[in-house]
Amino acid sequence: MDEPHMKRKLAILKKYPEIEKLYGHDSRTSLVTIIAAAAQVYFAYLFGRVWTETFWGFIIFAYAVGGSITALYGVLIHEATHNHAAPTVFLNKLVGLTANIGIPVPIYASFRRYHLEHHTYQGVTDMDPDLPLEWEKKMIRGNAALKLLWLFIYPLMYVVRGAAMKKTPSTWEIYNIIFTICSDVLVAKFCGLRGLLYLFVSLWFGYGLHPGAAHFIQEHYTFDDGQETYSYYGILNKPYMNIGLHNEHHDFTKVAWSRLPQVRSIASEFYDSLGYHTSWLMVHWKFITEPGIGPQSRLGRSIEDHKTARKQAGKIRRADNHAYDAMAVEVQKEKDQ
């Protein structure tokens, strides 16, 4: 069984070829990235140099504001990964590094590398970096307390899964490491170590047990039997730039965040019958409290099944192209007459 997105994309484009006009970047993403990076560094300065006596204020603000901004960084990095933030690949990489300024560990380049592999090998065992490791599935299962802990340390799990791929760092990953070390040194110098700690705590909250991080669970955990990908249609899509529209995104990875609602609007009959979420809070709640759901709740397939299904999709695409070419010839003949 292959993932559903390639076949659905071909079916949608066959009926609505105008969707290809939605492809392309949205330059507003670059502006949002600059504002978000500047805001988080400013808050780091406030807690490092001005509000130095408060503890609970530090924790609450790091969760409510810092965690929310850090979760937004994940969205911005995701857009830059798909080259939706700027007109060139190089400029998108710069946008990704800019978003990484407010995250005190080098995330962008590794996310880009492994996320694109996730799209290529979605659900393929040992090749999709987004799949939980075997020991995660066996250890956590349906235990509510362990699932709660697992979500709390989710930032660490991302690092562990990347390390499990055992790949040599790419050139841009090395650039990212150097860039982040330099930005951390500057933050520590101008904002103090407490300011740098604010960024670390914000990262832990924003990528862990936070509403803005619930899309990590929403996207591919099987809340309904047989469905592999879920969209979220709730109010938090507005501040988080439609990151919840995950079926639409996987179907059309060339469409930037701002035009994904148009994909759903144009091809609504392809999405109306799919299961979806309307609350990220409820996504976390169901995941934690329902015994049948856990890290094991992901659909997987072998690389052989994946390759076979891709070959079949290729045949469908070639057949459609042949049909379109034949239609064009007939139209031209009619014009010549």
Protein Blocks (a to p, Z undefined) as FASTA:
>chain_A
ZZfklmmmmmmmmmmmmlmmmgccdfklmmmmmmmmmmmmmmmmmmmmmmmmbmklmmmm
mmmmmmmmmmmmmmmmmmmmnopmbmbfklmmmmmmmmmmmpcbdfklmmmmmmmmmmmm
goiahkamkbccfklmmmnmmafklmmmmmmmmmmmmmmmmmmnopacdfklmmmmmmmm
mmmmmmmmmnojmlmmmmmmmmmmmmmccfklmmmmmmmpcfbghiabdcdddfklmmno
omlmmmlmmmmmmbcfklmmmmmmmmmmmmmmpccdfbfklmmmmmmmmmkbcfklcccd
dfklmmmmmmmmmmmmmmmmmmmmmmmmmmmmmmmZZ
